[in-house]
Amino acid sequence: MNMMVLSVEGELRRQARVARRLGSPFVASVLEAGHRQLGRAPRTEALIESWPRDPSASALAMRFNAALHCLARRGELEVLRGLYAREHEDYDGAIGAALAASDDFIAGWMENTPQTNEVGRAAAIGAALMAARHRFGLPFELFELGSSCGLNLNLARYGYDLGGVIAGEEHSPVQVVPLWTGPAPLPAPIEVAAARGVDLNPLDAGDLATRERLLSYVWADQPGRARRLERALDLALRHPPRIDRADAASWLAQRLEEPQTDGLCRVVFHSMVLQYLTAEDRQSVLYAIRTAGARATEARPLAWISFEWTPTRSEVHLSLTCWPSGETKRLATCHAYGNWIDWRG
């Protein structure tokens, strides 16, 4: 057995430790029971053991967790529904029964790329936009990579409480209030003149299967996140985001070659996307951004906002690079789903 297989076999337990550290003991217990009961689902077990890529970067455990959450939400297996409703604590019994009854469904679900479109990350992106606003004093033209359902393209329509600083749309049905540490950000408007995104498989906020998939990826012991996601999906029906179906690298190169309007700050942003790109595509994205940055002027500036894991996957960093200077600042360390932000400013 090679080291990759050994690594994959422990992925459910590893992610369980991460979930517990992030304040989700229920998800941790589900993953631990999944590890113990995996032999009851031979197709899923084989899929996990033969996973060809880095299981952590592929969010393998989160695919597994979301499949079980989806089954629980459907309520077809009473023992699993009862576990998620907190009617009992027989994790092994419920998870084992689900694995035995729904092996094909779980394996099929896990073969598809995760779709989270976490609205909580909009607070970090919005705070970075406020910092860019102080730098340039201009409204924004947004380009998002890996937009999924495009919910964060609507970030200017959300309301925020960022360490006591109120931003965005005060009366929006979508309110994002992360736990904030560090100095409060300097107040500034989040003014978006245009927003456009890209995804290999853009999702439709009005599609019931899409909504089910997105809600299943929300951790089951975080109901506030689920309610906020539902409101963001409803808002997207009223204000449909513009998302192109394409690969991120070629799409971004084309967008950044297009003429930029004077008086707008062009912004490229992404959250938890780079890990899903090939090494070649990551390099192409970085090359396109830096090439466009070399052309930037004070009248037509470029900003790049990155919300991504560090290479060791030990922290999530929010960084902002502004051109024409090319200066990069790490603005914050963040919770992976945006639940908290440790702001450096």
N, C-alpha and C positions, 0 to 999 in steps of 0.2 A: 504494500500500500504506500503510495507516494505522499509527500508532505502536503500537497494540495488537498488530497482526500481527507487526511487527518485534520487539516484546517477546517474543511467544510463540515466534517462530522461534529465539530465543536461549535459551529456558528450559532446554533440556536441558544446554547448555554452562554456564549459570549455576549450575544445581543440581549439576553435576559439580564445579565449584569448591567449592561448599559441602560436598559429600560428602568431597572430599579434605581440606578443612580440619577436618572432623569425624572424620578418621582412617579413612576407608573408600575407599582407592585403587581397589579393585576396582569398586565401584559407580560411582566417578568415570569409570573407563575404559569401563564399559558405556554410560554416558550419552553420553560423547564419541563412541563408535562409533555409538551410536544417532543422534546428530545427523548424522554423516557419511553414514550408510546409509539415512536416513529415506525417500529417494526410492524405495526398493524396496518400500515399503508405502504405496500411494497413499491408501487409506482412512484409515490412521492419520495420514499427513502432512496430509490435508485436515482431519481432526478437530483436529489441533494448530494448524494455521494459522487455522482459523475459530473457535477457542475463544472463547466470548463473555464470559468473566469474567476476573478477574485470575488469570493462570496460576500465579503463586506462591502466592496464597492458596488456590487450588484444588488445590495439590499435584500439578500436572499431570505434572511429571517423575517424581514418586514413583509415580504411577499407571503410567506407562510402565515404570519400573524393576521394579515388582512384577509386571506382566504377563510380562515376560521371565523373571523369577525363577520364576514359576509354571510356565512352559513348560520351564525347565531342570529343575525338580523332577520334572516328569512324565517327563522323559527320552526323549521321543518323537523329538527331533531330536538325533542323536548329536553333531554338532559343537558344539551349544549345551551339551549335557550335559557334554561334555569340557571346555569353557571353565570352567564353574562348578565342575567337579571339579579344576581347575588342572592338567589334563593337557596343555594348550597355552595359548598367549597370543595366538591369532589373533582378537582382539576383532572386527575388522571383518568377517572371514569368518563368524564364528559369529552375530553380531548381524544382519548383512546377510541371512544365510540364514534366520534366524528371522523377520525382518520380511517377507521374500518369501513364506515358507511359511504364516505365521500372521497375516496382516494383519487379517482379520476378527476373530479372537480378541482381538488386542491392542487394536483400536479399541473393541470391545464391552466389554472389561474397563475401559478408561479412562473410559467413560461413567458408570460407577458410582462413588459416593463412596468414598474410601479408608476402609479399616477396619484400623486399627493396634492399638488397645487395648494400648498399650505398658505392660507391667508395670513396667519400670524407673522410670517416673514415680511409682510408688507410694512410692518412697523420699522424694521431695520432698514429696508430699502427707502422708505419715506424719510427716515432720519438722515440717511446719506444724501438724499436729494436736497434736504434742507441745508446740509453743509455745502453742497454744490451751489445752491442758490446764494449763499453768503459769498462764495468765491466769485461767481460771475454775475449775479443779479438778474438772471434771465429765466424765462419759462423753459419748459423742457419738451424735447421730442424723444420719445422712449422707443428703444429696440430691446425686446426681451428674447433671450434664448431659452428654449425648452418651456414654452408657455403653457403646455397642457390644455387646460380649459380657458386659459387667459384671465383668470380671476385677478392676478396681480397687475395686469394691464389697467385694471380699474382702480388702482390704489389711490388715485386722487379723489375718488368718490367715497372713500372710507374716512372714518373719524379716528383720531389717535389721542391717547394720553401718554406722552413720552416723558416720564419722570416729572409729571406735573405740568408740562408744556402741552397745551391743547393745539392740535394741528388737523389739517384736512377738513372734511365736511362735518361740522359739529353735530348735525341732526341725521347723519347717515344711519341706516339700519345696521350697518356693519361697523362695529366699534372694536378697535384693537388696542388692548391695554396690557402691554408686557410688564412684568416685574422689572423695575429699572434700578440699576446701581451705577454709581459714578455721577459726574456732573450732568445736569440737564442740558439738552442740546439748545443752541440758540434758536429762538423762534423764527420761522420763515414760512412763507406760503409754499404749498405743494401744488404748483401750477403746471398742468400738462396740456400742451397745445395739440399733441398727436401721440398716439401709442400704437405700436404694431409688434407682433410677436411671430415666432416660428416654432413649429413642432413637427416631428415626423408623423405624429398621429394626433392632430388637433381634436379636442373633445368638445362636444356640444352640451352646454349647460342645461338644455331642455330635454336631453335624452335620459330616460329613466335608468337605463343600464349604466350610463356614465355617472349619474348621481350616486347610484348604489356603489359603484367601484370607488369613487372618491371618498364617500362616507365610510366605507369599509377600511380604508387606509388610515382613518383617524383612530387613535388608540382608544379602546373601549372604556377606559377609566378617565377619559377627558371629555365629558359631554358638552362642556362649554365650547370646545373647538368644533364639535359637530354642529351645534346650533349656529355658530358664526359662519361655518362653511355653507350651511343651507341658506342663510341670508345672502351671502356673497353670490351663490348660484342664482338666487331669485333676482338679485340686482343685475347679474349678467344677462338675464332674459330681457330686461328693460334697456340695458346698455351693452349690446353684444360686442365683445372685444374683437379686434381684427387680428386673425392668426393665419399665417400662410403654412401650407403643408410643404415642407422641404427639409433638407439637412441644414443644421445650424451653420456650418462652416461656409458653404457656398452662398447661402442666403445672406449671411452677415456681410461677406465681402461685397455682394451686390448692393446691399442697402448703403454701406459706407462709401461706395463709389458715387452714389447719387448726390446731386447738388444739395448743399445745406443752406437753409434760409438764414440770412443775417438776423441776429437778435434772438436766436433760439440756441439753447445748449443741447446738443445731441448727446444722448445717454445710452450706453449699452449696459444691460444688467442681466444677471442670472443668479439663481439660487438653487443649490444642490443639483447642478446640471453637469458640470465638467467630469464628474466621476463616470458618467454614462457614455461619454464620447471616447472614441479611439484616440490613441496617442497622436496619430496623424491629424485628426480633426481638431484636437485641442491645440496643437501647434498652429494649425491654419486659422483658428479663431484668434489666438493671441497675435499672430502676424497681421491679420486684418485690422485688429484694434490699434496696434502700435503704428501701423502704416497710416491709418486715418489720423492718429494722434499727431504724427509728424506734419500733417497738413493743417492742423487746427490753428485758429487765430483767436484773439480776444473777442472778435465779433462773431465767430463761428467756433466756439469751443467744443471739446469732447470730454465727456466724463465716463468712467468705467466703474461700475459698482459690482463687487463680487461678494457673494454670501456662500461660502464653501468650506468644506472640511480642510483642515491642514493635511499635509501628506501623510502624517502618522494617524490621522483620524482621531486625534485626541481633543481637538477643539474646532469650533466653527468660527471663522474670522470674517468680519465685515470690513472690506477695504474699499477705498475710493482713490482713483487715479484721475487727475485732471490735466488736460492739455490745453494750451500750448506748453505749459511748464513741464509736464510729465511727472509731477510730484505724486507720490503714493503715500497715503496715510492708512494705517489700520485704525479704524474708528471704534471697533467694539469686538468683544467676544460674545457670542450669542448661543442660546439654546438652539438645538437643531431645528425645532419647529417655531422658534421665535417666542417661546413662553417667557424668556427673560433676556435682557440685554445688559451687558456690563460695558458701559459707554466710556470711551477714552477721550473722544472728541478730537 
